[in-house]
């Protein structure tokens, strides 16, 4: 399903998207600069600022672009430290998911920390920064940091494909999430979503509709590696496909959902 072959957006989508693009980056810059004093305060204050920023941008997306948010399965997320394995389709995921957790520690690439303000805050939030070019050392460091975050009841959130993927594209799960599962020994929650339909990667366009985030039933610790991997990946992929199909049946489906429906017709 090639992104470049999709039909162009309508005029209203273009206008709304461009307005949101400007507003989003102005709001984000203001939060980063005016909130820079949080870099020297307690981490909990900085995390609250991150949550407020996420909620603000989600609200503005609904106000300007007509893109709503629906959260399903909140009861599947424990109130203690856990591992969350999440689908990753859009830049939306990096801020839209934040307010759905108590105190998330997200696994990110280490080079982000060098971005002024944004990177400094990633360090302040004590996200888990991984040097991906040093595979063995990176894995040990990731596990060590994840254990520390779990010990203070934070949620460790990892995007196992390592990058944003087109909705409906064949999955490409990297093995790092399995190593985390085995090392942490905590409940693991699969997370499916359809954000890439409404905020496509490498695109300025923001489509109206409903982004659905679904926390799936948790898996217990201690499962055999092959069984865990099979259950996690099949659960996330099946639920993400279902969410695409739901969007395709909506009165005004986004282009990627329509393309998926045409590709799988019959």
Secondary structure by P-SEA (a helix, b strand, c coil): cccccbbbbcaaaaaaaaaaaaaaaaaaaaaaacccccccccaaaaaaaaaaaaaaaaaaaaacccbbbbbcccccccccbbbbbbbbccccccccccccccbbbbbccccccccaaaaaaaaaaccbbbccccaaaaaaaaaaaaaaaaaabbbbbbcccccccccccbbbbcaaaaaaaaaaccbbbbbbbcccccccccccccccccccccccccccccccaaaaaaaaaaaaaaaaaaaaaaaaacccccaaaaaaaaaacc
